[in-house]
Amino acid sequence: MIETSVKNKLLHQWPPKYDKEYIPDLNEKYWYKDIETASREELDEIILFKVQKVMEHAYNHSPFYQRKWNKIGLHPHDIKSLKDFEQVPITTKADIRQDLEENPPFGSNVCVPYSEVHRIHGTSGTTGKPTVFSFGKDDWERIAHQHARIMWSFGMRPSDLVFIASPLSLYIGSWGALIGAERLGAKTFPFGAGQTGQTEKAVSWLKEVKPTVFYGTPSYSLYLAEKAKEQGVDPKEFGFRIMFFSGEPGAGVRSTKRRIEKTYGCICIDSGTMAEATPWMSNTECEHRTGVHLWLDVVYTEVVDKDTKQRVPYGGEGVPVYTPLERTSQPVIRFWSGDLTTWTDEPCPCGRVYPRLPKGIYGRIDDMITVRGVNVYASLVENIVRSIDGLGEEFRLVVTRENIMDEVTVQCETLGTRADGELEVQISRDLKRETGVNFKIKLLPLGTLERTQFKAKRVIDNRDFRS
Ligand code: 8LH
């Protein structure tokens, strides 16, 4: 069944109502060809319409946004162009946290009556008060629909069986992948992750059931491969066609992507924004894997300078700021990610109009280490460590302060196939070439560093700032 003229509908109806039964013809490359291959002007027209509508909705239903905008005399009617939209104040995690403190338990930004809330989710909240998310049923269905549409772009089809290997609890990542796959008509296997012994069980289940698609974090997929090999199983035997990832850098890091593809014999797809900006798949690679596409008619993403907060031109580096365009229950407008990326509008062989982040999200401002004036991200080191033969998958960056100088020690594990001295020289030289900085290197036996079943924390900051 072909749904005609979706583009036209999107210019007249908000929130959009999508045909719940629609899926494209199986050989069709695009879910909605008329939007995905529209001209940039046509795409901007859709974005502006949706931006105006979601702002109006937030203003009419969210005391949080009324307060925020009234304070500076801003009314949604003032936004007549996407340029005007660039002046709308940014919303931060701290703003949302403060609102939750002042208006417990759900905050003052839930724009549907409590009776219409369908799902509650939250952050795992290791520091501070966890953030609560309330989703209405229509929003939940639209999220599923947009995720299905985006999954289609990297080749998922209804004949696939999708193995969900991340925690099925508060984490929105797992649920977003699950409902998207279901909406696409695929079979799903919500296995989860994080329990003791679960990875060993995963190995035997995978051998038996043979899912064709994997979803989880890149760190976890490499840990799973290690566990499989320990049990004498070649990860290629699982038979994954596609592995898609979100939650942390990795799938967008060149050498990690290569390792995953080689280890499993699959294609490795990078994806993911933030729980707050769900539908979080709005940043996702297509089958060509040229960096994540920004599906701008789903979530309007701008990349802005980390200090001035002004939009950076294509080719520049900045922080993604997200505005989901179809959320009625808990809209966020210009949500600050704190992540770092570069963007481009150079065409992709897939023919979609969406710009791209060619290196994905490669760091967070607050995780960045400055060593002798050079900014260093864990993913930069990851790219090198994972490209060197004779090293295992895991590594850590340990930052210390000696006198007034910061030192970074890169800890990595050896496979025992090459002499330590030779490895140290190569790691040091490759890191210096890429970053211009001298790192200390510490080699460790395989299996020394802690593994994660979820998002890895690879920077350990031991600097004592009191002295
Ligand atoms: C990433 C990536 C990526 C997320 N490359 N860094 O999984 C998607 C959503 C649900 C998620 O992880 O949300 P959460 O838990 O709020 O974390 C968001 C942060 O995770 C985001 O700001 C990034 O720092 C990181 N992240 N996907 C690199 N593909």
Residues whose N, C-alpha, C, O or C-beta is under 5 A from the ligand:
A	BS01	8LH	I172 G173 F245 S246 G247 E248 P249 S271 G272 T273 M274 A275 E276 W280 S337 D339 I361
